[in-house]
Amino acid sequence: MNAIGPSESLDHQTSFISTLSALFNKEDLSDIKLIVNRKLTLNAHRFILVVRSDVFKTLLDTARWSDAKSQAVHLTEEEDCLAHFQDFLRYLYGGSVTLNTENVISLHLLSEKYNVQELRESCQRFMLANVAAPGSSNRAITWQRYAKLIGLGQLEEECFWFIAWNMGTVMKSPDWTSMEAHQLSALLQRSDLVVEDEVVLFQAMVSWLSLHSAHTEEMLPHIRYPMMSPENLFNLQAPGSLPEAISSYLLRESLLVYQAHLLSMDAISQRHDITTIPFTMRLYTSERFSQVWDLPEYQAMNGASVEILTSYFQLKTRWYVTFIPKSKGIPTQRSKKSCNYHRGYEQVWKEDASMTLSVSVSCRDSAAKTHSHKLSVLLYQFVNGEWFVSNVKTLEVPHSENAEINDLFPLSERDKYMTNGTLKLHLIDQTTWEKH
């Protein structure tokens, strides 16, 4: 047996990485200059570029590239990437960078181009984790467009639903007025938009049109004017408050708005198809159509109930909603063994963790022939300091009958919907008119 004596393992990786990081953009030992878009010049080291990126290895080691043996390599990048190229290069030297909503797309583009896998994956995770961000820093519109362009399916889907369910946030984002026309057109045609009311959506569209006036005639028909109240319509028509083209269009629609709120739907249906899009509700969060329901310490409850009154044209609807956090249990059988070894069965109660929402309605239309009811339940998450809608459950509610959502969300997902022991729901009326 050979004795090697005392030993000690050394780990100076941090110091080593710090030494490499200090070489960033230094002329010391630099053997190449990177000239980006003929605007930015950076000192670099071939060895680090080649080791960190196989694309740089190909660029700098292959004779067919005219710049391969040169001391200056010209790079052409997307103009938006120019401001963040130094951060990208610094990451190649030290392996660290601070991601934020302003630089993440540029860094993702550069990591894609130069095949820096860890940075690319980190950028993708960052965007997925921050789709739900406050309005001033929310980039869901841009991220959805980018994800669709390069094939990031999960990110595209997350942005798609976030935009639909959090319009109040999205309309305040820096990306709203830069939304492409086809994006806005598709958005305005959706009935699953969660928005305060149609007036708020109209005002956001007007803000967008202030920078894209050529699309005025295309966008105006997508607003559901009968869903505006006469009072709100009157306020929108204040002299000088709107461009002439928008004001004229709104004036033409105003007669139908007043008729829809003053006459019965029987009368309206004689001249208009009340089953069409203009008479179709979105997911309106104003008090006229909905009610927020906070459930503090809901897991300790046996149940809770709430009564909601909603108003839709001449129809007044009363909703009765009961929430049961978990059932008393379901009977099941298990085998048992007696002292004389004869087997038998005993009934036991197995706890059922399903969360039940029971709903019924009553309204003035006793015949119940002109409309049907749906209740949409918004489920909120508290993310980045704000509440955001992260899921929507919809329930058909027949007249004079109870309807139930038997499992509002799985037990495995309950933690993500709770903050400080509180569950936040939003109950929304979606009455649908039907032909006689």
C-alpha atoms as one frame of an Amber mdcrd trajectory, in Angstrom:
protein
   0.000   0.000   0.000   1.468   3.305  -1.110   0.921   6.196   1.247   0.567
   9.479  -0.597   0.365  11.578   2.506  -1.847  14.605   3.079  -3.978  15.905
   0.179  -6.123  18.932  -0.488  -8.563  19.627  -3.339  -8.367  23.127  -4.732
 -11.289  24.879  -6.406 -10.360  28.251  -7.838 -12.982  28.253 -10.610 -14.435
  31.545  -9.419 -11.034  33.234  -9.590 -10.348  31.668 -12.997 -13.669  32.834
 -14.430 -13.097  36.274 -12.955  -9.735  36.445 -14.726 -11.326  35.519 -18.070
 -14.169  37.978 -17.529 -11.648  40.751 -16.967 -10.349  40.246 -20.521 -13.666
  41.401 -21.993 -13.100  44.211 -24.523  -9.488  44.671 -23.358  -6.662  45.151
 -25.807  -4.401  42.965 -23.623  -3.670  39.800 -25.600  -6.531  40.681 -27.951
  -5.974  39.185 -31.384  -9.171  40.219 -33.159 -11.622  43.076 -33.424 -15.359
  42.567 -33.926 -16.973  45.352 -35.928 -20.762  45.159 -35.598 -22.942  46.891
 -38.214 -20.006  49.234 -38.873 -21.011  51.107 -35.694 -19.596  49.156 -32.770
 -16.010  47.929 -32.403 -15.009  45.481 -29.661 -11.695  43.859 -28.783 -11.932
  40.071 -28.567  -9.898  36.856 -28.261 -10.214  34.139 -30.877  -9.712  31.343
 -28.352 -12.679  32.398 -26.192 -14.972  32.954 -29.187 -14.110  29.566 -30.708
 -14.511  27.648 -27.440 -17.844  29.269 -26.597 -19.524  29.161 -29.996 -19.212
  26.631 -32.806 -20.513  29.313 -35.176 -17.577  31.571 -34.283 -15.320  28.506
 -34.659 -16.558  28.047 -38.221 -16.267  31.748 -38.940 -12.722  32.091 -37.607
 -11.212  28.714 -38.496 -12.424  28.114 -42.026 -10.333  29.332 -44.922 -13.393
  29.981 -47.105 -14.379  32.915 -44.930 -12.588  36.041 -46.113 -12.403  37.385
 -42.539 -11.059  34.153 -41.028  -7.412  35.248 -40.931  -8.092  38.929 -40.566
  -7.599  40.900 -37.377 -11.002  42.544 -37.945 -14.233  40.623 -38.465 -17.321
  42.448 -39.679 -20.620  41.197 -38.245 -24.099  42.173 -39.379 -26.790  41.908
 -36.719 -30.411  42.970 -36.361 -30.439  46.645 -35.482 -32.302  45.949 -32.216
 -29.481  43.596 -31.209 -26.761  46.219 -31.576 -27.423  47.815 -28.180 -27.169
  44.416 -26.472 -24.262  42.868 -28.380 -21.793  43.872 -25.665 -23.901  42.029
 -23.066 -23.876  38.972 -25.297 -20.096  39.086 -25.744 -19.582  39.676 -22.032
 -21.625  36.520 -21.378 -19.256  34.527 -23.610 -16.358  35.663 -21.427 -17.892
  35.306 -17.966 -21.084  33.261 -18.293 -23.279  35.868 -16.602 -25.769  38.439
 -17.804 -28.842  40.159 -16.367 -31.961  39.397 -18.368 -34.834  41.870 -18.513
 -37.859  42.529 -20.708 -35.859  44.968 -22.853 -32.889  42.772 -23.771 -34.178
  39.199 -23.667 -35.311  38.985 -27.316 -32.030  40.438 -28.595 -30.005  38.042
 -26.447 -32.175  35.145 -27.571 -31.662  36.098 -31.219 -27.894  36.302 -30.760
 -27.736  33.031 -28.858 -29.751  31.394 -31.654 -27.480  32.792 -34.343 -24.245
  31.811 -32.594 -25.624  28.589 -31.082 -25.024  29.420 -27.424 -27.421  26.842
 -26.033 -27.450  27.675 -22.311 -28.145  31.348 -22.936 -30.833  30.532 -25.482
 -32.635  28.210 -23.054 -32.319  30.709 -20.203 -33.891  33.432 -22.352 -36.792
  31.135 -23.202 -37.363  30.271 -19.541 -37.235  33.956 -18.598 -39.901  34.884
 -21.140 -42.173  32.016 -20.094 -41.826  33.015 -16.447 -42.552  36.702 -17.131
 -45.397  36.699 -19.632 -47.448  37.928 -16.669 -45.815  41.296 -15.986 -47.274
  44.719 -15.050 -48.485  46.928 -17.892 -45.490  49.268 -17.936 -43.100  46.372
 -18.584 -45.398  43.809 -20.216 -44.142  42.477 -23.566 -46.696  39.747 -24.278
 -47.646  41.264 -27.652 -44.055  41.408 -28.915 -43.152  38.037 -27.400 -46.129
  36.347 -29.040 -45.186  37.785 -32.432 -41.546  36.744 -31.939 -42.465  33.259
 -30.694 -44.656  32.656 -33.726 -41.892  33.843 -36.058 -39.212  31.472 -34.743
 -41.408  28.573 -33.635 -41.492  28.789 -29.816 -44.873  27.091 -29.500 -45.253
  27.115 -25.721 -44.324  30.790 -25.421 -46.686  31.720 -28.246 -49.574  29.911
 -26.537 -48.841  31.434 -23.110 -48.814  34.929 -24.641 -51.960  34.201 -26.665
 -54.021  33.393 -23.572 -52.432  36.057 -21.378 -53.368  38.757 -23.897 -56.974
  37.540 -24.149 -57.472  37.206 -20.392 -55.584  40.315 -19.234 -56.561  43.022
 -21.678 -56.459  45.720 -18.993 -52.737  45.061 -18.548 -51.954  44.588 -22.228
 -53.665  47.826 -23.274 -51.359  49.735 -20.886 -48.206  48.053 -22.177 -45.585
  49.853 -24.288 -46.306  47.372 -27.091 -50.012  48.183 -27.500 -49.683  50.941
 -30.091 -46.999  48.968 -31.965 -49.286  45.961 -32.430 -49.569  44.921 -36.070
 -52.910  45.530 -37.767 -53.648  41.850 -38.356 -52.952  41.133 -34.664 -55.359
  43.812 -33.473 -58.033  42.820 -35.988 -57.924  39.191 -34.846 -57.991  40.266
 -31.201 -61.035  42.533 -31.561 -63.037  39.724 -33.151 -62.668  37.431 -30.115
 -65.472  36.917 -27.591 -63.185  35.495 -24.890 -61.465  38.809 -24.161 -61.434
  39.718 -20.467 -61.942  43.481 -20.485 -63.722  45.965 -18.233 -66.318  46.872
 -20.864 -66.664  47.683 -24.564 -65.978  51.381 -24.000 -62.532  50.674 -22.548
 -61.761  48.464 -25.542 -62.998  51.167 -27.924 -60.768  53.785 -26.270 -57.734
  51.501 -26.544 -58.496  50.973 -30.224 -58.734  54.753 -30.726 -55.315  55.113
 -29.091 -53.915  52.552 -31.545 -55.595  54.286 -34.505 -53.942  57.584 -33.553
 -50.720  56.060 -34.929 -52.323  53.848 -37.595 -55.138  55.956 -39.035 -55.012
  54.157 -42.393 -56.698  51.171 -40.693 -59.648  53.151 -39.270 -62.303  51.661
 -41.572 -60.931  48.160 -40.975 -60.989  48.317 -37.159 -64.165  50.260 -36.310
 -66.640  47.484 -37.285 -65.034  45.093 -34.752 -66.345  47.082 -31.783 -69.638
  45.764 -30.347 -71.491  49.068 -30.064 -74.789  47.744 -28.596 -72.775  46.545
 -25.598 -72.038  50.174 -24.666 -74.407  51.919 -22.261 -76.166  55.052 -23.583
 -74.441  57.124 -20.877 -70.977  55.983 -21.954 -71.823  56.513 -25.603 -72.991
  60.053 -24.854 -69.692  60.821 -23.102 -67.661  59.434 -26.015 -69.455  61.806
 -28.382 -68.286  64.965 -26.611 -67.433  67.582 -29.285 -63.834  67.405 -30.460
 -62.973  64.311 -28.436 -62.559  61.994 -31.439 -61.152  62.268 -34.973 -63.834
  63.068 -37.536 -63.842  59.625 -39.199 -64.310  57.837 -35.861 -66.873  60.339
 -34.600 -68.981  59.953 -37.757 -68.917  56.169 -37.518 -69.903  56.271 -33.844
 -72.806  58.584 -34.665 -74.113  56.082 -37.229 -74.024  53.297 -34.623 -75.562
  55.352 -31.836 -79.204  54.792 -32.854 -78.855  51.018 -32.393 -77.226  51.547
 -28.990 -80.151  53.624 -27.717 -82.705  51.246 -29.207 -81.062  48.167 -27.652
 -81.211  49.678 -24.165 -84.694  51.216 -24.393 -86.689  48.598 -26.291 -87.363
  44.945 -25.591 -85.244  42.358 -27.350 -88.414  41.114 -29.029 -88.715  44.487
 -30.730 -84.999  44.662 -31.583 -85.064  41.149 -33.058 -87.664  42.236 -35.641
 -85.041  44.384 -37.390 -81.728  42.921 -36.237 -80.277  39.461 -35.813 -79.653
  39.441 -32.059 -77.598  36.239 -32.311 -74.807  37.991 -34.226 -71.464  39.284
 -32.935 -72.558  42.896 -32.110 -74.981  41.498 -29.495 -72.526  38.922 -28.130
 -70.952  39.524 -24.737 -67.243  39.364 -24.126 -65.926  38.581 -20.628 -66.777
  41.973 -19.128 -65.425  42.616 -15.626 -67.436  45.771 -14.827 -69.907  45.549
 -11.931 -72.799  45.590 -14.369 -71.852  42.137 -15.626 -69.760  40.518 -12.911
 -68.515  40.311  -9.346 -65.118  39.689  -7.774 -65.212  37.008  -5.088 -62.293
  36.812  -2.650 -62.205  33.687  -0.470 -59.765  34.162   2.447 -58.673  30.988
   4.239 -60.949  29.027   1.910 -59.404  25.680   2.868 -60.801  26.054   6.391
 -64.310  26.762   5.079 -67.146  24.291   4.880 -68.531  26.418   2.063 -69.462
  29.947   1.014 -72.273  31.486  -1.021 -72.771  34.698  -2.936 -75.688  36.303
  -4.766 -74.993  38.392  -7.883 -77.283  40.717  -9.833 -76.321  41.447 -13.447
 -77.945  43.666 -16.070 -77.845  43.019 -19.795 -80.051  45.301 -21.921 -83.553
  44.956 -20.369 -82.736  41.613 -18.760 -82.008  41.481 -15.023 -80.474  38.223
 -13.855 -79.897  36.994 -10.327 -77.154  34.431  -9.839 -76.771  32.126  -6.839
 -73.300  30.655  -6.493 -72.080  28.243  -3.818 -68.455  27.284  -3.338 -67.478
  24.071  -1.538 -63.682  23.701  -1.105 -63.854  19.924  -0.681 -66.522  17.265
  -0.385 -67.248  15.242   2.746 -65.898  12.169   1.041 -66.980   9.256  -1.099
 -67.762   5.777   0.176 -65.486   2.926  -0.834 -64.694  -0.586   0.371 -61.489
  -2.168   1.572 -60.752  -5.701   2.671 -60.308  -6.481   6.371 -58.968  -9.439
   8.281 -60.663 -10.676  11.428 -58.972 -12.479  14.330 -60.019 -15.914  12.983
 -58.513 -15.056   9.583 -61.861 -14.827   7.753 -61.651 -11.994   5.252 -64.433
  -9.504   4.777 -65.003  -5.910   3.653 -65.667  -2.673   5.466 -66.943   0.649
   4.179 -64.597   3.591   4.602 -64.785   7.235   3.545 -62.131   8.369   1.143
 -61.663  12.119   1.140 -62.549  13.719  -2.186 -60.389  16.793  -2.736 -62.478
  18.088  -5.627 -63.571  21.724  -5.368 -67.201  22.335  -6.361 -68.896  25.476
  -7.653 -72.702  25.202  -7.784 -74.693  27.773  -9.795 -78.344  28.619 -10.447
 -80.094  31.646 -12.007 -83.384  33.457 -11.971 -84.490  36.309 -14.225 -87.500
  38.313 -15.351 -87.943  36.340 -18.568 -90.018  33.531 -17.086 -90.580  31.949
 -20.478 -86.821  31.635 -20.883 -87.138  31.411 -24.631 -85.080  34.377 -25.684
 -81.747  33.653 -24.076 -79.460  31.165 -22.382 -76.954  31.605 -19.578 -73.285
  30.866 -19.095 -71.180  31.695 -16.060 -67.483  32.247 -16.617 -65.158  31.945
 -13.637 -61.809  33.744 -13.806 -59.025  32.160 -11.742 -56.306  34.589 -10.657
 -52.630  34.184  -9.796 -50.522  36.724  -7.907 -47.402  37.204 -10.060 -44.793
  39.982 -10.106 -46.736  41.961  -7.513 -50.118  41.916  -9.290 -53.144  39.676
  -9.795 -53.471  38.239 -13.314 -56.064  35.924 -14.839 -54.395  32.579 -15.519
 -57.381  30.365 -16.297 -61.061  30.600 -17.226 -63.751  27.994 -16.544 -67.151
  28.327 -18.261 -70.386  26.643 -17.215 -73.712  26.354 -19.061 -76.508  27.147
 -16.596 -80.005  25.964 -17.631 -83.063  27.910 -16.478 -84.533  26.706 -13.170
 -81.809  24.099 -12.727 -78.551  23.802 -10.822 -75.260  23.383 -12.654 -71.888
  22.501 -11.192 -68.206  22.692 -11.906 -67.143  19.563 -10.053 -63.424  20.283
  -9.937 -62.611  23.967 -10.279 -58.919  23.113 -10.478 -56.848  20.068  -9.482
 -55.376  19.689  -6.009 -51.885  19.754  -7.543 -52.505  23.307  -8.874 -54.051
  24.889  -5.787 -50.879  26.475  -4.446 -50.416  28.582  -7.573 -53.886  30.117
  -7.212 -53.516  30.967  -3.503 -51.741  34.002  -2.046 -51.613  34.521   1.717
 -54.329  31.897   2.036 -56.712  33.761  -0.289 -58.347  32.410  -3.426 -59.474
  35.120  -5.872 -62.318  34.385  -8.283 -64.255  36.600 -10.681 -67.783  35.531
 -11.662 -68.968  36.840 -15.046 -72.385  36.698 -16.678 -72.408  35.651 -20.333
 -76.025  35.742 -21.447 -76.582  34.698 -25.053 -79.623  35.765 -27.077 -81.387
  33.160 -29.178 -83.723  33.314 -32.151 -87.418  32.764 -31.437
